Amino acid sequence: MMKRMKLQALAIAAVLALVASSLAQAQEAQIRRTIESRYGVKVESVARTTYSGLYEVVVNGDERNIIYTDEKAGFLISGQIVDIKTRRNITQERIDKLAAIKFDELPLELAIKQVRGNGKRVMAMFSDPFCGFCKQLDQQLVKMDDVTIYTFMYPILRKDESPEMSARIWCAPDRAKAYVDMMVHNRQPPKVAGCVAPIEKWMALGEKLNVRATPVSYVASGSRIVGARFEELQQAMNEAVK
């Protein structure tokens, strides 16, 4: 008798869970239709959050374009949601998670490679030679041991100067040294005649990964870190090794 009652309870729970799931899916579909029809945008995903009854909406396939709305899509919130108690930037965490990649699919032959120590901690970085935040990050990274750094030049800040300086670095006899000299010691490499840098390929890769600014870094697990957040980047590299 008790066994039968337990089975009935489990069956009821399963049915209720199925109904709840169907209702949730219907609600998310309605929000998608409402936002797309009212604002003429393509909604990639809708998901209920665990805070304040809000729904997260990812728009136009751009993982950086996250907005929030209520269950009726009656209003929209555009901005960062931060947990005051923990100081976690929940929006940024979601952006980084959505932006994760398969690291081993990166065209590393297009990157400048630096190896120090055993090189077991691995990262890739998009960098502009005139990016101040990139220089801040590189000045921290140059002190790290047991690391492999792949740097993709991403000349987006200065229309003419950034591509030219990126090409100089790429065409130098020792690319890694030329890059460090430029970013850490502010020593510009000389021009090299007859050398063509893969600038179009760098730009195409950045566009594919939705890299809109520099620096943007990826660790071996595929996680993305935006900006000169050295401590967070170092922790992510350590966790990827584990």
C-alpha positions as YAML, in Angstrom:
chain: A
units: angstrom
residues:
- id: 1
  name: MET
  ca: [0.00, 0.00, 0.00]
- id: 2
  name: MET
  ca: [2.74, 2.46, 0.98]
- id: 3
  name: LYS
  ca: [4.71, 1.54, -2.13]
- id: 4
  name: ARG
  ca: [1.66, 2.24, -4.31]
- id: 5
  name: MET
  ca: [1.13, 5.62, -2.65]
- id: 6
  name: LYS
  ca: [4.77, 6.54, -3.21]
- id: 7
  name: LEU
  ca: [4.48, 5.61, -6.89]
- id: 8
  name: GLN
  ca: [1.31, 7.69, -7.21]
- id: 9
  name: ALA
  ca: [3.02, 10.65, -5.55]
- id: 10
  name: LEU
  ca: [5.95, 10.34, -7.92]
- id: 11
  name: ALA
  ca: [3.61, 10.15, -10.89]
- id: 12
  name: ILE
  ca: [1.74, 13.27, -9.75]
- id: 13
  name: ALA
  ca: [5.00, 15.11, -9.19]
- id: 14
  name: ALA
  ca: [6.16, 14.17, -12.67]
- id: 15
  name: VAL
  ca: [2.92, 15.41, -14.22]
- id: 16
  name: LEU
  ca: [3.11, 18.69, -12.29]
- id: 17
  name: ALA
  ca: [6.72, 19.17, -13.37]
- id: 18
  name: LEU
  ca: [5.74, 18.55, -16.99]
- id: 19
  name: VAL
  ca: [2.88, 21.03, -16.76]
- id: 20
  name: ALA
  ca: [5.13, 23.64, -15.14]
- id: 21
  name: SER
  ca: [7.74, 23.12, -17.84]
- id: 22
  name: SER
  ca: [5.14, 23.51, -20.60]
- id: 23
  name: LEU
  ca: [3.78, 26.69, -19.02]
- id: 24
  name: ALA
  ca: [7.29, 28.11, -18.70]
- id: 25
  name: GLN
  ca: [8.05, 27.36, -22.34]
- id: 26
  name: ALA
  ca: [4.78, 28.95, -23.42]
- id: 27
  name: GLN
  ca: [5.56, 32.06, -21.37]
- id: 28
  name: GLU
  ca: [9.04, 32.37, -22.85]
- id: 29
  name: ALA
  ca: [7.64, 31.90, -26.37]
- id: 30
  name: GLN
  ca: [5.11, 34.67, -25.76]
- id: 31
  name: ILE
  ca: [7.82, 37.04, -24.53]
- id: 32
  name: ARG
  ca: [9.87, 36.24, -27.63]
- id: 33
  name: ARG
  ca: [6.94, 37.01, -29.95]
- id: 34
  name: THR
  ca: [6.05, 40.22, -28.14]
- id: 35
  name: ILE
  ca: [9.57, 41.67, -28.21]
- id: 36
  name: GLU
  ca: [10.21, 40.66, -31.81]
- id: 37
  name: SER
  ca: [6.92, 42.15, -33.03]
- id: 38
  name: ARG
  ca: [7.17, 45.40, -31.05]
- id: 39
  name: TYR
  ca: [10.84, 46.18, -31.61]
- id: 40
  name: GLY
  ca: [11.67, 44.41, -34.88]
- id: 41
  name: VAL
  ca: [14.63, 42.49, -33.46]
- id: 42
  name: LYS
  ca: [15.61, 38.84, -33.55]
- id: 43
  name: VAL
  ca: [15.43, 37.19, -30.13]
- id: 44
  name: GLU
  ca: [17.90, 34.33, -29.74]
- id: 45
  name: SER
  ca: [16.82, 33.11, -26.32]
- id: 46
  name: VAL
  ca: [14.51, 33.84, -23.40]
- id: 47
  name: ALA
  ca: [15.06, 32.42, -19.91]
- id: 48
  name: ARG
  ca: [13.58, 33.18, -16.51]
- id: 49
  name: THR
  ca: [16.12, 34.38, -13.97]
- id: 50
  name: THR
  ca: [16.25, 33.61, -10.27]
- id: 51
  name: TYR
  ca: [15.92, 37.25, -9.26]
- id: 52
  name: SER
  ca: [12.92, 39.59, -9.09]
- id: 53
  name: GLY
  ca: [10.82, 37.59, -11.55]
- id: 54
  name: LEU
  ca: [12.81, 38.95, -14.49]
- id: 55
  name: TYR
  ca: [13.43, 37.22, -17.80]
- id: 56
  name: GLU
  ca: [16.77, 37.36, -19.57]
- id: 57
  name: VAL
  ca: [16.52, 38.05, -23.31]
- id: 58
  name: VAL
  ca: [19.46, 37.64, -25.70]
- id: 59
  name: VAL
  ca: [18.92, 39.72, -28.82]
- id: 60
  name: ASN
  ca: [20.29, 39.53, -32.37]
- id: 61
  name: GLY
  ca: [22.75, 36.72, -31.68]
- id: 62
  name: ASP
  ca: [25.10, 39.11, -29.95]
- id: 63
  name: GLU
  ca: [26.00, 37.69, -26.55]
- id: 64
  name: ARG
  ca: [26.73, 41.21, -25.28]
- id: 65
  name: ASN
  ca: [23.18, 42.37, -26.01]
- id: 66
  name: ILE
  ca: [21.32, 41.10, -22.95]
- id: 67
  name: ILE
  ca: [18.17, 42.83, -21.82]
- id: 68
  name: TYR
  ca: [15.63, 42.00, -19.14]
- id: 69
  name: THR
  ca: [11.85, 42.09, -19.07]
- id: 70
  name: ASP
  ca: [8.85, 41.01, -16.96]
- id: 71
  name: GLU
  ca: [6.57, 38.05, -17.66]
- id: 72
  name: LYS
  ca: [4.30, 40.16, -19.88]
- id: 73
  name: ALA
  ca: [7.11, 41.94, -21.71]
- id: 74
  name: GLY
  ca: [5.54, 45.16, -20.50]
- id: 75
  name: PHE
  ca: [8.87, 46.86, -19.89]
- id: 76
  name: LEU
  ca: [12.53, 46.40, -20.80]
- id: 77
  name: ILE
  ca: [15.65, 46.89, -18.69]
- id: 78
  name: SER
  ca: [18.98, 47.49, -20.40]
- id: 79
  name: GLY
  ca: [22.02, 47.46, -18.13]
- id: 80
  name: GLN
  ca: [24.08, 45.49, -15.62]
- id: 81
  name: ILE
  ca: [22.55, 43.50, -12.78]
- id: 82
  name: VAL
  ca: [24.87, 43.29, -9.77]
- id: 83
  name: ASP
  ca: [24.33, 41.27, -6.59]
- id: 84
  name: ILE
  ca: [24.92, 43.83, -3.83]
- id: 85
  name: LYS
  ca: [25.80, 41.27, -1.16]
- id: 86
  name: THR
  ca: [28.36, 39.32, -3.17]
- id: 87
  name: ARG
  ca: [29.27, 42.16, -5.58]
- id: 88
  name: ARG
  ca: [28.92, 39.71, -8.46]
- id: 89
  name: ASN
  ca: [28.14, 41.25, -11.82]
- id: 90
  name: ILE
  ca: [25.51, 38.73, -12.87]
- id: 91
  name: THR
  ca: [25.07, 40.21, -16.33]
- id: 92
  name: GLN
  ca: [28.80, 40.08, -17.07]
- id: 93
  name: GLU
  ca: [28.98, 36.48, -15.85]
- id: 94
  name: ARG
  ca: [26.21, 35.53, -18.28]
- id: 95
  name: ILE
  ca: [27.90, 37.42, -21.10]
- id: 96
  name: ASP
  ca: [31.17, 35.59, -20.48]
- id: 97
  name: LYS
  ca: [29.41, 32.23, -20.30]
- id: 98
  name: LEU
  ca: [27.52, 32.81, -23.54]
- id: 99
  name: ALA
  ca: [30.74, 33.93, -25.20]
- id: 100
  name: ALA
  ca: [32.69, 30.78, -24.34]
- id: 101
  name: ILE
  ca: [34.47, 29.12, -27.27]
- id: 102
  name: LYS
  ca: [36.22, 25.87, -28.16]
- id: 103
  name: PHE
  ca: [39.80, 26.91, -27.56]
- id: 104
  name: ASP
  ca: [41.32, 24.17, -29.71]
- id: 105
  name: GLU
  ca: [39.43, 25.53, -32.73]
- id: 106
  name: LEU
  ca: [41.28, 28.86, -32.64]
- id: 107
  name: PRO
  ca: [43.65, 29.36, -35.62]
- id: 108
  name: LEU
  ca: [46.71, 29.63, -33.41]
- id: 109
  name: GLU
  ca: [49.00, 29.86, -36.43]
- id: 110
  name: LEU
  ca: [47.74, 33.46, -36.73]
- id: 111
  name: ALA
  ca: [48.83, 34.30, -33.19]
- id: 112
  name: ILE
  ca: [52.08, 35.54, -31.69]
- id: 113
  name: LYS
  ca: [53.22, 32.83, -29.28]
- id: 114
  name: GLN
  ca: [55.01, 33.39, -25.98]
- id: 115
  name: VAL
  ca: [56.05, 30.48, -23.75]
- id: 116
  name: ARG
  ca: [57.53, 30.84, -20.29]
- id: 117
  name: GLY
  ca: [58.45, 28.03, -17.93]
- id: 118
  name: ASN
  ca: [56.54, 24.83, -18.59]
- id: 119
  name: GLY
  ca: [53.79, 26.75, -20.42]
- id: 120
  name: LYS
  ca: [50.99, 24.68, -18.85]
- id: 121
  name: ARG
  ca: [48.70, 27.65, -18.26]
- id: 122
  name: VAL
  ca: [47.30, 28.68, -21.65]
- id: 123
  name: MET
  ca: [45.45, 31.74, -22.88]
- id: 124
  name: ALA
  ca: [44.70, 33.65, -26.08]
- id: 125
  name: MET
  ca: [44.35, 37.41, -26.25]
- id: 126
  name: PHE
  ca: [43.09, 39.96, -28.77]
- id: 127
  name: SER
  ca: [45.22, 43.07, -28.58]
- id: 128
  name: ASP
  ca: [45.65, 46.42, -30.34]
- id: 129
  name: PRO
  ca: [49.19, 47.87, -30.21]
- id: 130
  name: PHE
  ca: [47.84, 51.23, -29.04]
- id: 131
  name: CYS
  ca: [45.43, 49.83, -26.44]
- id: 132
  name: GLY
  ca: [46.24, 51.20, -22.99]
- id: 133
  name: PHE
  ca: [44.35, 48.46, -21.16]
- id: 134
  name: CYS
  ca: [46.15, 45.83, -23.27]
- id: 135
  name: LYS
  ca: [49.44, 47.30, -22.15]
- id: 136
  name: GLN
  ca: [48.32, 47.19, -18.52]
- id: 137
  name: LEU
  ca: [47.43, 43.53, -18.88]
- id: 138
  name: ASP
  ca: [50.65, 42.66, -20.73]
- id: 139
  name: GLN
  ca: [52.71, 44.32, -18.01]
- id: 140
  name: GLN
  ca: [51.14, 41.86, -15.56]
- id: 141
  name: LEU
  ca: [51.31, 38.86, -17.86]
- id: 142
  name: VAL
  ca: [55.02, 39.34, -18.56]
- id: 143
  name: LYS
  ca: [55.67, 38.59, -14.88]
- id: 144
  name: MET
  ca: [53.85, 35.23, -15.03]
- id: 145
  name: ASP
  ca: [55.74, 31.95, -15.23]
- id: 146
  name: ASP
  ca: [54.58, 28.59, -16.59]
- id: 147
  name: VAL
  ca: [52.32, 30.20, -19.19]
- id: 148
  name: THR
  ca: [51.69, 30.05, -22.93]
- id: 149
  name: ILE
  ca: [50.18, 33.20, -24.43]
- id: 150
  name: TYR
  ca: [48.77, 33.38, -27.94]
- id: 151
  name: THR
  ca: [48.21, 36.98, -29.03]
- id: 152
  name: PHE
  ca: [46.00, 37.84, -31.98]
- id: 153
  name: MET
  ca: [46.65, 41.35, -33.18]
- id: 154
  name: TYR
  ca: [43.33, 43.17, -33.52]
- id: 155
  name: PRO
  ca: [44.04, 46.64, -34.98]
- id: 156
  name: ILE
  ca: [40.80, 48.50, -34.37]
- id: 157
  name: LEU
  ca: [41.66, 51.62, -32.36]
- id: 158
  name: ARG
  ca: [43.55, 53.79, -34.85]
- id: 159
  name: LYS
  ca: [42.41, 53.51, -38.46]
- id: 160
  name: ASP
  ca: [45.85, 53.71, -40.09]
- id: 161
  name: GLU
  ca: [48.36, 53.40, -37.28]
- id: 162
  name: SER
  ca: [47.01, 50.24, -35.63]
- id: 163
  name: PRO
  ca: [47.19, 48.04, -38.77]
- id: 164
  name: GLU
  ca: [50.66, 49.36, -39.63]
- id: 165
  name: MET
  ca: [52.05, 48.77, -36.14]
- id: 166
  name: SER
  ca: [50.45, 45.33, -35.95]
- id: 167
  name: ALA
  ca: [52.13, 44.44, -39.24]
- id: 168
  name: ARG
  ca: [55.49, 45.67, -37.94]
- id: 169
  name: ILE
  ca: [55.19, 43.43, -34.90]
- id: 170
  name: TRP
  ca: [54.10, 40.43, -36.96]
- id: 171
  name: CYS
  ca: [56.87, 40.91, -39.50]
- id: 172
  name: ALA
  ca: [59.65, 41.30, -36.93]
- id: 173
  name: PRO
  ca: [62.32, 38.54, -36.84]
- id: 174
  name: ASP
  ca: [61.20, 37.74, -33.28]
- id: 175
  name: ARG
  ca: [57.48, 38.46, -33.07]
- id: 176
  name: ALA
  ca: [57.14, 37.70, -29.38]
- id: 177
  name: LYS
  ca: [60.01, 40.03, -28.47]
- id: 178
  name: ALA
  ca: [58.70, 42.77, -30.75]
- id: 179
  name: TYR
  ca: [55.27, 42.52, -29.14]
- id: 180
  name: VAL
  ca: [56.60, 42.67, -25.58]
- id: 181
  name: ASP
  ca: [58.93, 45.54, -26.49]
- id: 182
  name: MET
  ca: [55.98, 47.50, -27.84]
- id: 183
  name: MET
  ca: [53.45, 46.75, -25.11]
- id: 184
  name: VAL
  ca: [55.69, 46.62, -22.04]
- id: 185
  name: HIS
  ca: [58.67, 48.82, -22.91]
- id: 186
  name: ASN
  ca: [57.04, 51.15, -25.48]
- id: 187
  name: ARG
  ca: [59.71, 50.37, -28.08]
- id: 188
  name: GLN
  ca: [58.30, 50.32, -31.61]
- id: 189
  name: PRO
  ca: [59.63, 47.75, -34.07]
- id: 190
  name: PRO
  ca: [61.03, 48.95, -37.42]
- id: 191
  name: LYS
  ca: [59.21, 48.52, -40.72]
- id: 192
  name: VAL
  ca: [59.97, 45.35, -42.68]
- id: 193
  name: ALA
  ca: [59.81, 45.58, -46.46]
- id: 194
  name: GLY
  ca: [57.98, 42.90, -48.43]
- id: 195
  name: CYS
  ca: [56.13, 41.38, -45.47]
- id: 196
  name: VAL
  ca: [52.36, 41.05, -45.45]
- id: 197
  name: ALA
  ca: [50.54, 40.55, -42.13]
- id: 198
  name: PRO
  ca: [47.24, 38.57, -42.00]
- id: 199
  name: ILE
  ca: [45.23, 41.63, -40.95]
- id: 200
  name: GLU
  ca: [42.04, 40.58, -42.75]
- id: 201
  name: LYS
  ca: [42.14, 37.17, -41.08]
- id: 202
  name: TRP
  ca: [42.61, 38.76, -37.64]
- id: 203
  name: MET
  ca: [39.64, 41.02, -38.25]
- id: 204
  name: ALA
  ca: [37.47, 38.18, -39.54]
- id: 205
  name: LEU
  ca: [38.29, 36.06, -36.49]
- id: 206
  name: GLY
  ca: [37.45, 38.91, -34.14]
- id: 207
  name: GLU
  ca: [34.15, 39.52, -35.91]
- id: 208
  name: LYS
  ca: [33.30, 35.83, -35.73]
- id: 209
  name: LEU
  ca: [33.88, 35.81, -31.97]
- id: 210
  name: ASN
  ca: [32.11, 39.16, -31.45]
- id: 211
  name: VAL
  ca: [35.23, 40.86, -30.17]
- id: 212
  name: ARG
  ca: [34.24, 44.51, -30.01]
- id: 213
  name: ALA
  ca: [37.08, 45.95, -27.95]
- id: 214
  name: THR
  ca: [40.51, 45.08, -26.60]
- id: 215
  name: PRO
  ca: [41.78, 43.33, -24.62]
- id: 216
  name: VAL
  ca: [39.62, 40.22, -24.82]
- id: 217
  name: SER
  ca: [41.12, 36.99, -23.50]
- id: 218
  name: TYR
  ca: [40.20, 33.31, -23.61]
- id: 219
  name: VAL
  ca: [41.54, 30.51, -21.43]
- id: 220
  name: ALA
  ca: [41.89, 26.82, -22.29]
- id: 221
  name: SER
  ca: [38.41, 26.01, -20.96]
- id: 222
  name: GLY
  ca: [36.96, 28.44, -23.50]
- id: 223
  name: SER
  ca: [35.90, 31.06, -20.96]
- id: 224
  name: ARG
  ca: [36.21, 34.69, -21.99]
- id: 225
  name: ILE
  ca: [37.48, 37.59, -19.89]
- id: 226
  name: VAL
  ca: [36.96, 41.13, -21.16]
- id: 227
  name: GLY
  ca: [39.31, 43.92, -20.14]
- id: 228
  name: ALA
  ca: [42.50, 44.09, -18.10]
- id: 229
  name: ARG
  ca: [41.14, 41.85, -15.33]
- id: 230
  name: PHE
  ca: [44.44, 40.15, -14.55]
- id: 231
  name: GLU
  ca: [43.52, 38.43, -11.28]
- id: 232
  name: GLU
  ca: [40.35, 36.98, -12.77]
- id: 233
  name: LEU
  ca: [42.25, 35.85, -15.85]
- id: 234
  name: GLN
  ca: [44.97, 34.22, -13.76]
- id: 235
  name: GLN
  ca: [42.37, 32.38, -11.69]
- id: 236
  name: ALA
  ca: [40.58, 31.19, -14.83]
- id: 237
  name: MET
  ca: [43.86, 29.87, -16.26]
- id: 238
  name: ASN
  ca: [44.63, 28.02, -13.03]
- id: 239
  name: GLU
  ca: [41.17, 26.47, -12.94]
- id: 240
  name: ALA
  ca: [41.46, 25.39, -16.57]
- id: 241
  name: VAL
  ca: [44.67, 23.55, -15.75]
- id: 242
  name: LYS
  ca: [42.99, 21.71, -12.89]
...
